[in-house]
Amino acid sequence: MKTIEEGLYVHSGFAYGVLADTALRHFAETGRRIYRLQEEADTMTDAQLFDRIYRALKHSAQGEVNATRVSHLVGQIRRGARLEWNVPDRLPCA
């Protein structure tokens, strides 16, 4: 097991430790938010939906969220497509 920094270890292409667990929890929470947004989408304007999706993605992202990606997700939700947000058991590491 290779230590990247305190709380983050890599072994066999997966990250482990407190930091990896936190990242997985944030990713799972983003999925829960996206799911709720899909349920509530018909009560929001496109701008409100865009903002809520942006904030949901920002929760798990380290940098800026791509506005084009957010617009694409808004479009999918408006067309009635169900977004799948699969959270892995382990955090893949490049």
N, C-alpha and C positions, 0 to 999 in steps of 0.2 A: 504494500500500500504506500503510495507516494503522498506526502504532505504538501499541499499547495500553499496553504496558510493555516493558521490556527482555526480549527473548526471546519476545514475543508480538505478532504482526502480523495484521491482518485485511485481506483483499482479496477482493472479489466474494463475500461471504457465507461465507468460510471462514477459519479461523485457521491460521497458520503459525508456525514458529519452534520453539525448543527446548521451550518450555512446552506448545505444542500437540502436539508429538511425544511428550512425556512423558505427557500425558493419553491419547493414543491407545494408548501401550504399556500403561498401567494398565488401560484398558478392554479391551484384548486379553487381558491376563493374567486379568482377571475372567472373561472368556469361557472361557478354558482351565480355570479353577477350576470354573466351573459345569458344564462338560462332564465333568470328572473326577468331580464329585459325582453326576452322573446315572448314571455307570457304577458308582459305589460305594454308591448309595442303599440298596440292599437289605441292606447290612451295618450300617446305622445306624438308631438310633431316630429318631423325629420330632424330638425335642429336639436331638439331635446334628446332624441334617440342617439344622434351622433355624439352629443356631449357625454351621455351616460356610457356609451360604448368606449369612447375615448378614455374616460376616467377609469373604467374597468380594466382596460388594457394597460393603462399607465400604472395601475396597482402592481402589476407583475413585471413591467419593463424597467430596465435600468436607464434607458435613454428616452429620446423622443419617440412618440408613437406616430407611425406613418398615416397621414390623413387619407391617403388613397385607400389604404387597407380598411380604415374605419368606414369610409364611404361605401366600399364594396360590401362590408358586413351589414351596413344599414340596408343596402339594396337587397341583399339576400333575405334579410328578415322581412322586409316589406313584400317580397315576392312569396313569402310563406315557407321558405326553406328553413329547416331546423338545423341550427349549427351544432355540430358535435364538438365537445371540448373534452378530449380524453387526457386524463392525468396519469402518467406512468407511475409505477411503484418505485422506480429508481430513476435518478436524474442522469440522463446520458451526458457524457462529457466528451467534447471533441479533442 
